[in-house]
Amino acid sequence: MFGIWAIGLSATLQAAAPSGSIDDFIDSEMPASGAPGLAYAVVVNGEIVEVGARGVLELGENQEVTPDTPFLTGSISKSFTALAVMQLVEAGKINLDAELSRYLDRFSGGPSGSITIRQLLSHTSGFSTLQGNAPPAERPEQKDELARVVDQLATLAPAYPPGTTWEYSNLNYQILGRVIEVVSNQDFQTYVVSNILVPVGMKNSFVANGEVHEEMATGHLPWFGTKRPLAENRTRRSTAPQGGVVASASDLARYMQVMLNGKDDVLSASGKAAMMRPASDASPSYGFGWFLDAQSGSVWHSGASPGTETLATMVPNEQTGVVVLVNSGGGLGFGESAQLRNGITARAIGADYDGEGSRWAQKATFVAMLVLPFAYLFSILWAWRERAAIRAKSGPFGVFSLWFPLLTTLGAAGFIFVLVPKLFGVPLGTLRRFQPDFALVLSATAVTGVVWAVFRLGVAYSGKSRQA
């Protein structure tokens, strides 16, 4: 449900797609991704021309994925939330440039009360990626869970002055979901189902409601070169507006048809067009719920939920679109699905795409982090074996050689536990939900490094104190 990073296809459209059919490409690329299953659908000239699926809902089971299998779509859900807001704008119930406090009393007089609806829609509210990627509270969800969570955000100060900086943040759409509830006097799930899913004809789709849904494709997490299925297909009400629309590839193709048809239906034609234009000067590459690629004329949104990755892309001027749903999360360098999703997309919309490259840097990083904890453990054994030599160290250089490893390993631990979340906008708790293997080796590296340095000091000074 969390959009840790956005991965999309930004390329120049060509006269023809890369060589080979979509099915041939899936045959060659799917094994490397490790994905248990996928589904896709293609719209050309406003018509659904191709749907397909491969693999299984869950590793070890025999139920096959079909184009009607529901997948958690992740941040593609933001386009549904934005559409719902625009419906209420056209109904005269929401003003895009009104302040948030006008609709949510809890925000009146607070640090974020002056943020406008437009700024929330366009990710220019000032809330940061890191603020939006905090892991959800592990507690049983109530029907009013979204209201409870958003009420707690009323005291949270944005990281930047509203309207000055573009930074992707899930908090923006979580708050918008609550605005929809208050303005419509319906819970978010009911509003989206009755005003979008049903009119569009999305019969195999629903909105996260806190329940377990066995019919969904099970998400799979990366685990040291393999994929591990999630324990259950539980959905969360509190994160539904930013990542909780559950939909099949066939249904998302119908959704794209509606967004591309240039007609007044679930929203006016002008309203749809406004969603796919830059929202403001501060948001040149994002509209309302869609990323914009001016070079190719495409709009797109990816989705990343624990164990599931998705990508929806449209070319409005050509009434063309494609959606790809994969029931596995990508590892770091190993078992990634970006090339699978982007390659299918390129072949569907005629985009130039040369693949993701070797990813050697990412692979090397993972391998290094995997090896380091074992190296530190071996060094602990070596330090005990060579304790006499360590205790013999003396003079300025000897003292430096004893204490320097502690300084460097503490610095590395600080980088991993403090700076990595700030630099990449991903708290380690959230990283554990998406890439548990990499989060484990990161933490193990930080801890075993410090343990090794402390152990060396203990060996050195305990021996010297006995000698004294």
N, C-alpha and C positions, 0 to 999 in steps of 0.2 A: 503493500500500500504506500510505501514511501518511495518517492523519486529521488534516490541518492544522486544519480547523475542522469543526464538526458543524452541519449544516443540516437541520432537520427541520420538520415541520408541527405547530405548536402552536396549536390553534384549538378553539373550542367546536363540538361536534357539533350539527348542525341536523337538522331532519326530512328535508330533501332536500339533495342535492348542488347545487353551482352549476349554472346552466342550461347545457344543451348536453352532447352525448355526449363520451366520452373521445376518440373518433376525430376529432370536429369540433375539439376543443380542440388535439389534436396538429397537425391541419392548419394551424391559425392560429398556433400558438406555436413549432413546431419550426424554421421558417426563421429566426426571430429568434435562436434559441439557437445556430445554426450546427452543431448536432449532426448528424453523418453518419448515425447510426442509433440506435434505441432498441428496447427490448422491455419489456413489462409483463405483469402477471398479477394477477387479482383473486380473492379468496376471500370468499364471503358465506355466513353460516350454516354454515361449515365445509366448503363445497363450492367447487371452482374453477368460477367462472361466466364468466370472460372472460380470454382471453390475446390478446396482439397484438404486432405488431412493425412497424417502419418503417425505411426507409433501407438502408444498406449497411454491410458490415463494415469497409470501408476506402475513403476517398475515392479516386476514380479507378478503382476496381474495380467489378465488376458483381454480386458475390455479396451477396445480400440477407440482412439480419438476419431471424431467425425466433424464435419463442418458445423454441426449443431451442438457440439460440446461446449458448455460454458467455461470460460477461463476468467480468472481475476485479471482485469485489464490494467490495473495500476493507474498511472497518471494520465492515461487516455481518458479516465473518468473526469478529469478537469474540464474537458470540452463539454461534457454533459452538465456539469455544474454551471459553467459559463452560459450555456444555452438556457438553462433554467432561469438564471439571473436576467438574461436578455428578454425572456418571455415576460417576466415581471416588470421589466423596464417598459416594454411595449404596452403592458396593461396599466401603466401609470402608477405602479405600486413601489417602484424603486427609481431613484435618480442616480445616474452613473457618477455624478460629481458631488453627491451629498456625502456628508461625513458619516462614518460608521456609527457614531454615537446617536445619530438620528434613528437608527433601527435597533440598536442593542443598548439598552439603558445602562448595562453594567460598564460600558466603555466611556460613559459621560465623565468628563473631568480626568480621565486616565491618560497614560502616556501615548496610547494609540487611538484615542477617540477621534482625532482629526483626520485619520486616514480615510480616503474616499473609496467608494466602491470600485471606481475605475482603477485606482492604484492597487487594490487587492486583485482584481482580475488580471492585471498586467504584470504582477510581481514587482511593482515599484513602491510598495508600502513601506519599505525599510526593514522588514523582517528578513533575517538572513537564512541561508540554506541550513546552517548549523541549528538555528532555532527551530526550523521546520522539520528537522530529521531526528529530533529526540524520540527515543523509543516510547511507545504507548505504555501506560500503566498496566501492569499485569493484575487485572481484577475482573470479576464477572461484570459484564456490561448490562446496564439497565436501558429501558426504552428511551430515557432522556439523556443517554450518555453523551451525545454530541453537545447538548446544552451545558452539561456539567463541565466538560473539558473546555469549551470556549469561554465559559464564565471565568475559569482560572486564568485565561490568557489576558483578561482585561487589565491586569496589573503589569504585564510584560512590556517592557520598553523596546521599540524597534532598534535594530543595530545601526540604522542610518536615518537621516531626516526623510520623512515621507516625500515621494515624488522626485527624489534626486538621484537614486541609484537603482539599476535593475539587478535584482538577485532572486533567483528561483527559490521559493519557500513554500512548503506544504501548508504552513499556517494560514497563508492567504486564502486558500480554498476551503480549509476547515472552517474558518470564520464565515466565508460566504455561504457555506452550507447552513450554518445557524441563521444567517440573515434570511435565507429562503424559508426556513421553518417559521420564523417570527412573522414575516410578511405574508406568507400564504396560509398561516394557521394550520399547517400540516407538517408531519415529520418529513425529513428529507427523503426517505425511502418512498413514502406514499406519493409525494409530489413528483419525483422523477419518473416513477413507474406510470402514473396516471397521465402525466403531461408530455412525456417523451417516449418511453419504451412502448406503451400501448399504441399511441397514434402512429409511430414509425413501423409497428408490426414486429417488434423484437420479442418473439414468443419464447425464446430459449434464454432469456436474459432477466436479471433482477439486480437489486441493489443490496449491498452487504447489510445484514440485519442482526448480526451477533450469533447466528445459528450455524450449525454444521450442515454442509450441503454435499452429500455423497456424489451427486451427479456432476460436480465440478471436476475439471482436470486437477489432479493433485500436484502441488508444487514440489520441486526437487532442489535441494541445496547442494552446492559443490562440497565435496569431501575428499581431499587428497587424490584427485584424479578420477573420482567416481561421483555419482549423484545419489543423494540420500533423500527419500520421500519425507515430506512433512507428516507429523503424527496424525493430523486431522485437517479437514477443509473448513476450518472455522473462519467466519467473516467478522468484521468489526464495525459497529455502528459509528464509533467515534472518528474513524478515518475514511468513512464512505465518501465524503465530498471530494477528497483529493485522490482517492485511489480505490474506491470500493464498488464501482460498477462491474458486475460480472456478466459477460456477454460472449456469445458464440461468434465465430468468424462470419457465418452467414448473416447473423443479425447486424453485425457491425458494417457489413456491406450495404445492408438496407439503410443504416444510419448515414453512411457516406452518400448514398444516392440522394437522400433528403437534403443533406448539406450542400450538394452540388447541383440540385435541380433548378435553381434560380426561381423558385416558386414561393408563394406565400402559403405556408402550411403550419408546421409546428412553430415557425418563426417567419417573419416577413423576409423576402428576398434581400432587402436592404440590411436587415438585421444580421442575416447570415454573412453577408459581405463584410459588414463591420467587424465581425468576429475574426475575420481572416485578413485584416489590415493592421498596421502598426497602431498600438493603442494610444501612444503618446510619443513625444520627442524623446523621453527617457526610456522608451520601450520600442526601439526600431525593429527588433526581430521577434517580437511576441505580440500577438493580438489578444483576444479573449479566449483562453483555453487552447491556443494553437501556437506553435513555433512557426516562424515565417522564413522562407529562403527566397530572397529577392532574385538571386541569380537564376534559379531553376523555375521560379514561379510556383513552388510547392509549399504546402503547409503540412505540418506533421506534429505528432507527439508520440514519445516513447513511454513505456511504463515499466517500472521495476518494483515488483513486490517480492517478499521472501519466497524464492522458489519459482517465480514466473517472470518472464520478460516478454514485452509486446512492442509493436510498432505499427502505427497507422499513419499513412501518407496520402495526401490528395493533391491533385493539380487542378485547381478550380477552372481555369480557362479551357481545359480539355475535358472536363467532367470525368476525370480519371482518378482512381484511387486504389489502394491496396492495404490490407491489414494482415499482419503476421502475429500469431500467438504461439508462444513456446512455454511448455510447462517445466522449465528448469532455469535456475539462476546461473549466471556465468561465474566461473572462477577467475582468478587473476592469472591471465596468460594461458591457462589450461581450461578446456571445456567451456570456452566463451561462445555465446550465441549471436554476437553482433554481426559476424560475417554471414551467418545463416539468414538472419532477418533482413539485413541490408541487401544481400544478393537476391533474395526473392523479390524485394521491393524494386530493385533496379530493373529486373527482367519484366516486371509488371508495368512499370510506368515509362520505360525507355530511358533510363538514366545511365550515365557512364559511371562505372564502379569497378575499381581494381582490387578490391578486397582490403582486409585490415592489416596486411603485412605480416611479418614473422612473429611479432609480439615478443621478441626475444628479451627485451628489457623487462617486461612484466614477468616473463617466465623466470628470468634470472633473479629478480627480486624475491619471488615466491620461494625458489630453491634456496637462496641464501638465508632467508628467514627460517626455512625449515631445517637447515644444517646447523645454524648458529647455536641453538639450545643444546644440541648434542656435543658441539665443540666445547661449549662452556662446561658441560658435565664432565667431559674428558679432561678438561683443564683442571677441574677440581681434584680429580684423581691424581693428575700429574703433580699438582701443588702439594698434595699429601705425601706423594712419593719423594718429591724433591724438597721436603720441608727443611732439611738441614741447610741446603743452599740458600733457600729463601730467608731463613733466620740469620744467615751470615751477612746479609746485605747491610751495609753501613755507609755513613757519609751522606752528603747531599744527594748524590746520584742514586744511592741505594734507597733513601727515603722517597725520592721522586718516583722511582720504579715501583715502589710498593703502593703509593697513593694514587698515582696517575690512572691506573685501570679503574679505580673506584669513581674518579671524576668522569671518565669517559663513559662508563656504563650507566652512571646516574644521568648523564646528559642524554644518552640514547633512550633510557627509560622515560625521561621527561619529554623527549621528542615524540615517542610513541603514544604516551598517555595524554599529553597535553597539546602538543603542536599538530600532530596528525589530524585530530578532529577539527582543529581550527583551520588548517590549510585546505582540507578536503571537504569540510562541511559535513562530516560523518562521525558522530559519537561512536566510540568503540562498542557500546551496547547495541547500537543499530547495525554496525558492521557485523557483529556476531549473528544477527538475525538474517543477514543476506549472504555472508561469506564466512561461515563458522570456522572453516579450516584456516583461512588466512588470519582471522582474528585470533585464533588459538596460537599460531606460530609467532605472531607479533607479540602477544602477551608473554609467551614462554621465553622469547628472546630477551625482552626487557627484564624479566624477573631473574632468569638464570644468569644473565650478565652481571647483575648486581650481587647475586649470591656468590658467584665466583670471586669477584673482587673483594667482598667482605671475608670470604673464607681465606683468601691469601693473607689478608691483614691479620686475621685471627691466628693463622698458623705462624706468621712471623713474630707477632708480639707476644703470643702465649709462650713461645719458646724463649724469647729474650727475657721475659719476666721470671721464668724459672731459673735461667742462667744467673740473673741478678741476685 
